[in-house]
Amino acid sequence: MRVRMRTRTRMPRRVEAFATTRRAKSTESSQSQRVWCRGCRAASAGGWRKRGVRAVAEWRGDEYEERELRDAKELLLPESNSGRDIGFWLFQLLFTGHRHTWRLLPAFLLTFGGKFAGIQSAILFKRAVDGVIQEGSGSSITAAGGLKVAVAILLASGLLKALKSLASEARHVIFAPLSQELSRFLALKVFAHLFSLDSTFHVSRQTGGVINIVERGIRAILTFFRTSVLTLIPTLVEWTLVCGYVANQFSLQLASILVLTFVGYFCWTVHWTQVAAKQRKESIEKDIQVSAKLADTLLNYEQVVLTGNEGTELSSYNKLLRQYQHFSLLNVYSSATMNAGQGAIIAMGITSSLVLTVLGCFQGTMSVGDIVLVQALLLQLLEPLQFLGWYYSSLKNCFVDLEAMLEILMTSSNLKDGSVALAPPSSSSIASRSGLSIEMRNAEYSYQEDRKILRGVDLRVNPGESVAVVGASGSGKSTLLRMILRLYDVDSGDVLVDGTPIQSYQLSTLRSSMALIPQDTLMFNDTIYNNVAYGDQGASRDEVLAAMKGAQLDKLISSLPLGAQTVVGERGIKLSGGERQRIAIARAILRQPRLLVCDEATSSLDSATEAEIMTTLQSVAKGRTCLFISHRLSTVQHCDRIYVLSEGKIVETGSHEELLSDPGTMYNKMWRVQEKKLKEEEMTAISK
């Protein structure tokens, strides 16, 4: 494949390198033509061609992936959660420009081709039977000729049956990439949408329940396309064609029996499927509760075991399982009733059709071959009809599962993205050295109408300052932090960043300029290196190693056999609290933030480790705006200014020395209490 020079600037470096190397090789090849044989030159050219195709394919794959991610985020949703709108929306997805959309046509051709082959096979078999019977009754056809014709017809009938089976399998193979891609595409949409929702959604939903809903929804998409596109629609078309053929070739009475059989079967199936769908909805709700309970209990495993509440949790879990079992059994009973009725309707339809055909044979209006043909057509029609109940039931269940998933997709975030781009962090820029300015003006917020958390908060952090917000538990410190990080928006008042309302900024650029060191560092079950690199996925290896060095992780890494490639375990369980905090600090350093936020970063550490971490944090804080949220006053003494928060209000402001100088301040009282507690702990440690 030739790489054109005019598109070269749009290609990644690996493609440019390939083009340059190929020209060099071409020159070298022309200079060595007298030495190399023609076969060697051809082999060399073929090798380079394969590499070129692979490089360009990778480039195109990257472009397609970027477009796919963009399309997933911008995907339009159905107008409502009604079954009609969902079905229409799903069929629209088949024609949204996916690279496998072309597979629809061959899949449909193979489907209807297989149906046609099955019908023709039955017709040929009928002709073979009639031919044999006519020969036996003294037909003009010779015995040898009759045998050859019958054998030829039977071979053709068998070949058509084989083609029918082959077409049936081939359509699944051809259609599978399209259905799988659509399923993946929607999974990508859900995944992206979950991250676009604000914290209000996530704190009001159980994680296990959300995961269960998404998994069911993705499976429902695959089931929908498999049952509707490849089975249900072709079956309806086949019934229509066969009934028309029977009415034309035999009698309206026989065609009427087929129609009545189908209508009776369909009505019975629809009724009981609707009953089962209601029961399944209840069953799904209980299943979600079971999954959520299991996830919640396992996440709090240590608390359950240490408090001896295994029996309580087991009893609660068993209660949910019993409720799930009740509705599941009701669903089984409904399905059994539906299947029994379906069998009876099919049996009556087959018996009536064969009786009418036999009567026609005795009356001379039909032949024995016609009996064989009608029976073959009935078997071919009733084979998919036997699964019609399952198909319809699957579709109803699909809509139930998709309705739950679409409810999440239709949930809009309370945080609207802005249009102003905040200056990105850069270690060499003045903006990075000076940091962000933060200001809150009369900010108020409440999680519920009757529970106000922030009450007219006024706060200012100048660029490059270190400011602390302290207060007792429940005073509103964490809520104030979430306002600044824009995990929530204030109900009233303003939050300004660099003098601009925080709602005006693009969320991506706003958060790229901030870094959070939380109380409980969230870690992936991955290596130390990858956990640090997660702070900035685009950072080089040298930058990641420099960040680890800045967080003083050198000693830890050198003591481990695998060094930075050591896996930390689930939630970092293999590391101590101080080691996890250092990884969080390294992550923050890697982001090069203009605003560094520490949320109770040392509250769970011992005094010695706390002192070490604070020394590291003070070093990292230089040249950046820093906000410390803490109830331990020993960690904020170095701050330029301290705000004391009580019951959602700022009650005191000043430096550590200024607040201590007044014995009547809340800060002074908190300091004396904590100092006394620290001395008691030291005395206890000495006595031991």
Secondary structure as GFF3:
##gff-version 3
##sequence-region A 1 688
A	DSSP	three_ten_helix	5	10	.	.	.	ID=ss1
A	DSSP	alpha_helix	13	31	.	.	.	ID=ss2
A	DSSP	alpha_helix	38	74	.	.	.	ID=ss3
A	DSSP	alpha_helix	83	93	.	.	.	ID=ss4
A	DSSP	three_ten_helix	101	103	.	.	.	ID=ss5
A	DSSP	alpha_helix	104	136	.	.	.	ID=ss6
A	DSSP	alpha_helix	143	196	.	.	.	ID=ss7
A	DSSP	alpha_helix	199	204	.	.	.	ID=ss8
A	DSSP	alpha_helix	207	227	.	.	.	ID=ss9
A	DSSP	pi_helix	228	232	.	.	.	ID=ss10
A	DSSP	alpha_helix	233	249	.	.	.	ID=ss11
A	DSSP	alpha_helix	252	299	.	.	.	ID=ss12
A	DSSP	alpha_helix	301	306	.	.	.	ID=ss13
A	DSSP	alpha_helix	310	362	.	.	.	ID=ss14
A	DSSP	alpha_helix	368	386	.	.	.	ID=ss15
A	DSSP	alpha_helix	388	409	.	.	.	ID=ss16
A	DSSP	alpha_helix	430	434	.	.	.	ID=ss17
A	DSSP	beta_strand	438	448	.	.	.	ID=ss18
A	DSSP	beta_strand	451	461	.	.	.	ID=ss19
A	DSSP	beta_strand	466	470	.	.	.	ID=ss20
A	DSSP	alpha_helix	477	484	.	.	.	ID=ss21
A	DSSP	beta_strand	492	497	.	.	.	ID=ss22
A	DSSP	beta_strand	500	501	.	.	.	ID=ss23
A	DSSP	three_ten_helix	502	504	.	.	.	ID=ss24
A	DSSP	alpha_helix	507	512	.	.	.	ID=ss25
A	DSSP	beta_strand	514	517	.	.	.	ID=ss26
A	DSSP	alpha_helix	528	533	.	.	.	ID=ss27
A	DSSP	alpha_helix	541	550	.	.	.	ID=ss28
A	DSSP	alpha_helix	554	559	.	.	.	ID=ss29
A	DSSP	three_ten_helix	563	565	.	.	.	ID=ss30
A	DSSP	three_ten_helix	570	572	.	.	.	ID=ss31
A	DSSP	alpha_helix	577	591	.	.	.	ID=ss32
A	DSSP	beta_strand	595	599	.	.	.	ID=ss33
A	DSSP	alpha_helix	607	621	.	.	.	ID=ss34
A	DSSP	beta_strand	625	630	.	.	.	ID=ss35
A	DSSP	three_ten_helix	633	635	.	.	.	ID=ss36
A	DSSP	beta_strand	641	646	.	.	.	ID=ss37
A	DSSP	beta_strand	649	654	.	.	.	ID=ss38
A	DSSP	alpha_helix	656	661	.	.	.	ID=ss39
A	DSSP	alpha_helix	666	687	.	.	.	ID=ss40
###
